């Protein structure tokens, strides 16, 4: 069998699998509305924060992709497991795609720029299947740090295991109504919220910094992504652990990182240069040397 034929089969299989699960989760999300319960809403909200905030925002994005702070390995791995509950792929795929986005923002090579179409930037690039079909070897140049970590290689291959295990556990204890809310509806809403950063945050909003791309700050996207919607701030200071740079720019992921630093679980937090200088001035005023 030729290499081209093998590639076509791989893309075809990946495309069908991705489209099937996207359709299944959207159907399950609609079914949840017929089994409303406040316990279901509470479980969905809690897991949305755990998977989307702690997992995707703090784990995949600010820790693994940009290394904007340091954390012990057990915490890094825990946040990674939380992120897999969002059904956004394993860390190698997610981090590689986001690093590629920063390298080629809104130009040729960006995996999900609205310049290639609004629908494409939101979820078309996922349904197309080509991005999902890339092997670990193909993504390796973008994630040399993760490729050398056995856990991240393993969880990238079996990223579906934590979510499947959670779903079966909820089914066994609370039944299908809770599965519809805590798994199907929660995952579906979480996916669209993450995709809003790729689409809406490159279409509508304000630009504080001249970053040379279409990235914007959007208050509403920031609310539903726990702070990831301050996207123009992020593109201007990509390695900063803090995305909301004004007091009114709500950034729950930053608040969590800061709180973890207070108990010694997070260190070497990276901030925008001007903010670091401001903190140094404050410290010097409070505790002057000599």
N, C-alpha and C positions, 0 to 999 in steps of 0.2 A: 504494500500500500504506500502510495507516495506521501511525502510530507504535507503537500497541499491538501490532499484528501483527508489526512488525519486532522489537520487544522480545521477544515470545514466541518468534520464530524464533531470535533470538540466544541466549536462555536455553536453548532446546531443544538447539541445536547445541553450546553450551558444556558443557551437562550430559552429553551423549553422549560428547563428546571426553574430558572429565575422567574419566568412569566407565570408558571404554575403556582409557585409559592406566593408571589405578589397577589395574584388573583384570589387564592385561597384565603390569605390573611385579610384582604379587603371584604370578602364575603363574610368571614367570621366577625369582622368589626361591625358590619351591618346587623348581623344576628344578635350581637350584644345588646342592641337597642331594644330588642324584644324581651330581654331578660334583665331589666333594670333592677338594681339594688344598690343601696348606699355602700354596702360592704364591697361590692364589685368596683364602684367608683373609687373608694379608698385604696383598694389593692392596686388598681390600675395607676392611680396617681403616685403611690409610693414606688412602685416598680418603674414608672416613667422617670422619676428622679434618679433612682439607683442606676438604671441602664443609660439614660440619656444625659444626666448631669454628672454623676460620679464616673460612669463608664466611658461614654463618648467624649464629653467635654473635658473632664479632668484627666481621664486615662488616655484614650486614643489620641486626643487632640493636643492638649497642653503638656502632657508628660511624654508620651511616646513619639509624637510627631515633632514637636518643637523643643523638647527637653527644657521647658521653661522653669522647672524645679526638679529637685532630686528627692527621691523617696526610697525607703528600703525595698528590696526585691519582693518581699511578701506582699507589700501594699501595691506595688506596681502590678503584680500578677493578679491580685484581687480585683483591682480596678479594671484590668483587662477582661477578666471573667464577667464582671458586671456589664462591660461594653458588649460582649457577645450576646447578651440578653436583648439587645436592640435589633438584632437580625440585620446588621450592617456589614457582615463579613468578619473575617479574622483580622488581627492587628497588622499583618504584613500587607494585605490588600488595602486596608483603610489608610494606613500611614503612607504607603507608596502613592496612592491616588492623591492624597492631600499634599504631599511634598511636590508631586508633579504639578498640582494646581498652583502652588506658590511659585514654582519655577517658570511656568508658562501662563501666568494669569491673563485670561482674556485674549490670548493669542494662540496661534497654531500649537497644539500640544496640550492645551488645557483640556482635561477630560470632561468638563461640564460647564463650559462658558455659555451664557445666554446669547452671545454673538452667533452661536451655532443653532439657536432656537430656544425659545422660552421653555417649551415642553422638554426639549433635549436636556437642558440644564437642570430641570427639576427631577425627572425620573426616566426620561428617554434613554439616557446613557446607561442606566442600569438595565432596563428592559432589552436594550440592543444586544446585550450578552457579551460583547467583545471585551469589555473591561473585566467582567467576572471570569472570563476564560483564560486570563493570563496566569501563567504558572509562577511558582515561587522563584524559579530560576530567572524568569523574565523580569520580575520585580526586584530581584536582589540588588542591582546597582543603586536603587533608591532607598533601600533599607538595610545597609550593611550591618548596622547595630543589632537589628532584630534577627537577621539571618544567623547570627552567631549565638543566639540565645535559644537553647533547646526547647524551653517552655513556649516561647512565642512561635516557633516553627510548628510545634505540636498543636497548640490551640488554633493556629491558623488553618490547619488541616481539619481539625475537628471542632470548629467554632460553633457548630449546630448542637453539640452535645449538652452544654449548660441549659440552653433554652428548651430543648426537648425534655431534659430531665425535670426542669421546673414545671413545664406544662403537664407532664404525666403525674407529677406529685400533686399539683393543684387538682387535676382531674380525679385522682384517687381519693382525695380528702374532701373537696368541696363540689365536685361535679362540673358539668359542662357550662352552666351559666357563669361560673367564676372564670373558667378557661376563656370564654368569649371576651370577658372584660380584661382580665389580668394579662392575657397573652395576645389574643387577636386584635382587639381594639387598641390596647395600649401600644403594641408594636407598630400598628398601622399609623396611628397618630404620631408616634415618635419618629417614624421614617419620614413622614411629610414635613415635620418640623425641622429635621436635619436638612432635608432637601431644600427647604426655604432659604437656607444660608447660601446654597449654590445658585438659586434662581433669583429670589426676591432681593437678596443682598447684593446682587450685581445689576439690579434694574431700578429699584426704588429706594430712596432714603437720602441721607445727607453725607457729604464728604468733608471731614475735618482736615484730612491730610491729602496732599497731592501725590498719590501713590503711582500715578501713571496707568492705572487700570480702572475698572468700573465698580470696584468694591465700595459699599456704602454702610453707614450705620442705620439700623432700623430698630426702633424701640420695641415694636410688637414682636419682631422675630427674636429679639433678645429675651423677651419675657417667656416665650415658649421653648427656648433652647438653653435656659439657665445662664444666659450671658454671652452666648456665641454670636448673637446678632450685632454686636459692635464690631462689624467686620472690617470697616475701613480703618478703625483703630488697630485692629489685629494685623492688617496688611502693612500698616506703617511701622508696627513694632511686633513683628512676627514671633519673636522669642519671649515676649513678655507674658508672664503668667496672669497679668491683669488686663482684661479687655475693656471693661468699663472704666474710662479714665477720668470721669467727672462723678461727683457724689450722687448725682441723680441717674447715672447710667447703671442700672441694676445689673449686677454680675454675680449671681449666686455661686457659680463655680469658683470665682475668685475668693468669695467669702469663705467657702469651704477650705480652699487651699490655705488661706491665712489662718483659719482656726486650727488646722492640722499643724501648722508651723508653731503655734503657741504651745502645743503639747509635745513638740520635738519630733513629729513624724515626717515633716517636710522641711527641707533646708535648701540653701543656694537658690532662692527664688529670684528669677530674673524679672526686672521691671524696665520701663522706658528710661532712657538715660536721664531725662530731666527730672523724673520722679525719684530716681536714686539720689541725685544731687540734692533734691529738696529734703529727703529723709536724712541725708548726712548733715545738712545745715541744721535741721531740727535737733538731731542728736548732739551736735556740737554746742547748741544753745543750752540744752538741758544738762549735758555733762561735759563741760569744756575741759580740754587737755591743758594741764598746768595752769 
